Amino acid sequence: MIATRMSQTRRSAILALLAFSSADAAQQAADPNKRPTLPDVDSSDDAKLPNGKSQKDAISKQAHEDALKEVELLIQMAEDLRDELKHNGEFVVAVSSLKKTEEIEKLARRIRGKLKA
């Protein structure tokens, strides 16, 4: 009895899958050249600044400049850490060096997050 219910459930699932796939195939056969389209990005929707420049371009430029400043800060922090490690010696790692590495990691993650966005 359980085997009968299982086979009926399987049969129903297979029939539903076949019906869905045949309906999808019929729809594609009706218009084979139709492709999914992405929404048009209309540049006329872009807001303009009072000076006539695109607001999106201004935002992108500012984000780029901010990223460059943060990268310069990251380089400076890494160089400070290198100098501190050279100064401390071979067998000594100062707590401040460990804190600097954490700050460098946080800054690097922040930069990466901004660049991904």
N, C-alpha and C positions, 0 to 999 in steps of 0.2 A: 504494500500500500504506500509506504514511504517512497519506494523506488518509482512508483507510478506518478506521485506528485512531483518528484524531482524531474522526471522526464518531461512532464507537462510544463513545468516551469522553464526548463531548458528550451523546450520546443517554442514556448511563448516568447522567450527572450530572442531566440534565433529568428523567429518570424518578425518580431518587431524591428530587429536590426536589419533584416532584408528589406522590409517595407521602407525604412528610413533611407537606406542606401539607394534603393531604386527610385525613391522620390527625389533624392538629391541628384542622382544621375539624370533623371528626366529633366530636371530644372537646368542642369548644365547643358544638356543636349538641345534644349530650346534656344539657348543663346550662348554658343560656345566662345564667342569673342568677348563676352562681358567679363571684365576683371573687377575685382574689388578696387574701389578708388579711395584715395585718402582725401580728407577735406582740403580744399584749396586754402593756401595761406595767402591772404590778400594783403599786399604791401600798403594798400590804401588805408587799412585799419591802423597802421602804425602812427602813433601820435607824433606830432612835430613839436620841437622846442621853439621858443620865441625867435631864436636865431635861424630857424629853418631846417636845422639838422634833425635827423631821426632820433627819437628818444631811445629806441632800442640800441642804436649805434653808440649813443652817449653812455648808456648803461654798460654796454660791453667794453667800451674803452676804459671806463672807470674801474670795472672789475679787473681788467688786464693790468692796469697800473697798480691796483691794490695787491694783486698776486705778485707782481714784480717786487714791490716793497716787502712783502712777507717773505719772499724767497731770499732777498738780501738779508733780512733779519735772521733767517734760518742759517744762511752761510756764516754770518757773523757769530751766531751762537755756536755753531760747529767748530769754527776756528778758535773761539774762546775755550771750548772744551778740550780741543787738541792741545792748546798751550798749557792749560791747567794739568792735563795728564802728563805732559812732558816735564813740567815743573815738579810734580809730586814724586816722580821717580817710578822705578820699575815695579816695586812690590806694594805700593800704597795707592789706594783709591779713596779719595775723599768723599764724604757724604754729599758735599756740594756738587761734585762731579756727577754723582748718581741723579741728583735733582735736576741738573742741567740736561742730562739725557732724557729724563721724563718730559721736560719742557720742550726739548727738540722734537720728541715724538708727538706731543700734542700739537705743536705748530705744523709739523709735517702732515698730520691727519687733517687739520683744519684747511691747509692749502689744498690737499687732495680732494677734500669734500667740496670746496668751492670750485675747483676745476672740473669736477664731475658734473656739477649742477648746470 
